[in-house]
Amino acid sequence: MTDSTSGHRYENLIDSHFHLAAMQEKGLDCQAILQELDREGFLGGIDICLSSSDISASRSLTSVYPGIRHAIGMGPWETGSEEDTDSLISRLKSLLECNPDTFSFLGEFGLDYYWKDYGNPSCQIELLEAELELAAEHDLPVIIHDREADSDMEQVLCKHSCPNSGIIHCFSGSRELAFRLLDKGYYISFAGNITYRHSEDLCEVMRSIPKDRLLLETDSPYLAPIPKRGKPNDPRNMVHTYGFAAEILSKDVAQLAVEIVDNFNHLLSFCPNHQAGRQI
């Protein structure tokens, strides 16, 4: 793998999607990981919070790392509980109101038809639409989860405008779908699964994404890239995903890293808590 730096292993790398609280639950020492990342030039990314306890954990870990931004959302897994959509949205509104200026994004949320213990499609769609409306009310960019639900997801996203942009996280769809979502204003983020065997079609999709709309992520602690597959993932493994992506895109890691930093900074400009002129 071509090193992205001249001395710092993680210099200029962005991880657009990770879960610090879930990493802790997997037994990872997040404080030590963040210290190593910071020491070696990592710029930051988005920590995805899914509950009030996640928020507390994230704050305690990231208070000294201004490059790490925060997101909060109710994913499709919540539809498998006894709470209805109104209750879930009420809880999400409360988290937003009780933590003013904390969140740069609403997410992750979306549709997931892979796991059969989640709510039925109509329940998931109802929650998705409610969160898109909430994001518009709060002027928050969104982070979208889509697993084996491409058709329904596209229909919903085409009905709802995305005035402040957003990210399709861990993209796994077709080139045609990607370009329709790009036309709606979304950024496309790829995870460590691009390094897996039989990912040729996904790599072809990645090649087709305009360089100013591409992001990379770990989705830690999930989806560890080769050669770490099967182990709890963490943002340090971005070096493997960036290295693989750079090879696929026929550019060096340093160039790819600069492009993704530019994309991330442009995306941050849509966030209501973003300070004008401040870049990551």
N, C-alpha and C positions, 0 to 999 in steps of 0.2 A: 504494500500500500504506500502511495506517495504521502509523505508527511505534510501536513498543512502548515507547518511552522518552521521556524529556524530556532528551535530550542524549547518551545512550549507545546506539549503534546495536544492540548485542546484549544489552542489559540484560534480565536474568531469563530468557534463553533457555536451554533444555536441548536437547541433541542426544542422543537415546537410543541411537544406534548409528553408530559410525564406525570406520575402520581407519587409524590413524596410519601404521603400517608400509607399508601399500599406498599411502597418499598419498605417502609419500617415494619409493616405487618409481615413481610417476607423475611425479616431478620437482617436487613441491610442497615449498615451504620450510615445514615444519610448525612449526618454532620461531617463525618470524616470524608465522605464522597464529595460533598459540596466544597469542603476546604481544599481537597486535591484539585477539583475542577477549577476553582478560583485561582489557585496558585499557578496552574498551568494554562491560564489564558481563556478559559471558557467564558462566553459572554452572557449566557442566560437562556431563557425560554419561558415556557408556560407550565406552571404546576396546576394540575386539574384537581379541584376539590369537589367532593361529592356529598359532603355532610358538614355539620358544624364542628365535629371533632377533627375532620380533615383541615378545616380552616385554622384551628388552634395549632395543630401540628405544623402546618405550613408556615404560619407566622413565627413560631419559635425557631424554626430552622432557617428561614430566609431573610430575616430582618436586616441582616448585614450584606445582603446580595441584591442590590437594586435592579440588576438585570433580569431577575426572576419575576415574572408577572403571574397573576392568578386568575383562575376561571372557576366558576361555580355553575353546576347544572344538575338536572334530574334526568338520568339516562333511562333507556327503555326497560332496564331491569327493575326500576321502581314500579312499573305497571303490573308486576307479578305480586305486589303486596295488596293489602286490604285497603290502602288509601286510594281515593278516587282522584281524578285530575285536579279538581278544585282544591282539594286538600294539599296535594303536592305543590301546586303553584302558590298556594298561600304560604307554605313552608319556605319555598324558594324566595318569594318576595320578602319574607321576614329576614332571611339570611342576607339579602341585598341591603335591606334597610338598616340592619344591625351592624353592618360592616361597610359603612360608606367609604367610597374611594378605594376600596380594597381590590375590586375586581375589574380587570381590563376586558374580560370576555365572559359571555354566557355559554356554558358548555362544560362537559360535553353532553349532548343529548341527541336523540335521533330515533332510528329504527333498527331493530335487530331481530330477524326472523330465524336465526340459527338456533338460539337457545329456546327450547320449548317450554321452559318454566317461566318465561316472561309473559306479559299480558298479550292478548290477541292483537292482531294488526289494527283493529279499529281503536282499541285503547291506546296503543302506542302512537298512532297518528294523531289522536286527540291531544295527547301530551306534547307531541312535537309541535303542533300548530299553536298551542298555548304558549310554549316557550319562545317560539319565533315572534309571537305578538309581544311577549314580555321584553324580549331583546330590543324590539323596535321602540317600545315605551322608554327604555333606559338608554337608548342609543349605544347599545353594546354590540360589537362584532360577535359572531357565533362560532362555535366549534361543533361540527356535525359528525355524529357516529352513524355509519351505514354498514350493516352486515347482512348480505343476502336479501336486501330490500330495495334494490336499485330503482325499480319501476315506481313503487309507491313513494320513495324518497324524492325522486325527481318531480313527480306530480305535485307533491306538497311544496317543495322549494320553488317551483315555477308559479305557484299561487301566491306565495308570500315574497314580497320584496326584501332585499338584503341591503338596506341603505348604507350600512356601515361595514360591509364586507364580512368575511368569515373564512373559516378553514374547513375543508373536507379532510378529516383526520384519517390516517391509515387507509388511503385510497386503495381500492381493490377492483374497481370497475373497468369498463371499456374506454377506449380512446374517445368514442363518440359521446359517452356520458361525461367524460372529463371536460370536453370542449363545450358541451351545453352548460355545465356548471361554471366553467370559466366565463362564459357569456353572461352568467348571472352575477358575476363579480367575486366568485370564490377563489381562494388559493387552494392548491392541491398539495397535500402533504403525504409523503411516503415513509413507511416504517421499515424495520429490519427484515420484514418478510420479503423484501426485494432481493435479499441475499440467498433465499432458499432455493432448493432444486425446484424445477418446473415453474419458475417465476418469469420465464422468458416473455410471456405476453404482457405482464405488468411492467417489465423493464422497457418494452417497446412503448407502452403508454408514457412512461416517465420521459423517454427520449423526445416525445412529441410535445411535452408541456413547455410553454414559453418560459424562458429563463427568469423572467420577472414575476412569475406566479408560482414558483416551485418552493416548497419547504421540505425539510426532513425532520424526523422525530424518532424517539426510541419507544414511546408508549410504555416506558418502564413502570412496573417491573415485568411487563409482558413482552412477548415477541422479540426476545434477544436475537440479534443477528448472528449469522455464522461469523466467527467460530465459537460463539458463546451460547448457541441455541440449546435450550433445555435447562438453562440456569436463570435465576432471577436477574432481570435486566436492570441497568442503571444508565444514566446519561453519559458515563465515560465510554460506553460502547458506541457513541456517535462516531468515534474514529473509524469503526468498521463500516458503518452505514455510509458515511461520507466517502470513504475510500472506494467502496464498491460502486456507489453512484457516480463518482468522478470517472472511474474507469468506463462505465456504461456510457457516460456522456462525453467521453473523449476530451476531458479537461483535467487539469491538476486540482488537487484538493484545495489549495489556497485560493484559486480562482472561484471554485464552487462556493467556498465558505464566504467570500466577499459578496457574491451574488445573493446568497441566502440571507446574509445580514441586511443587505439593502432591502430585500423583500420584507423581512421581518419589521424593519424600521418603518417601511411604508404602511404595513398593516397596523402597527402601533399608532400611527397618526389618526386612525379612525376611533381610537379608544377615548372615551370621555375623560378618563383620568390621566391622559397623556399630557405632558408639559411641552408646549410648543418649543421646538428647537432641540429638545432632548432626544438623543439617540442612544440605543443600547450599546 
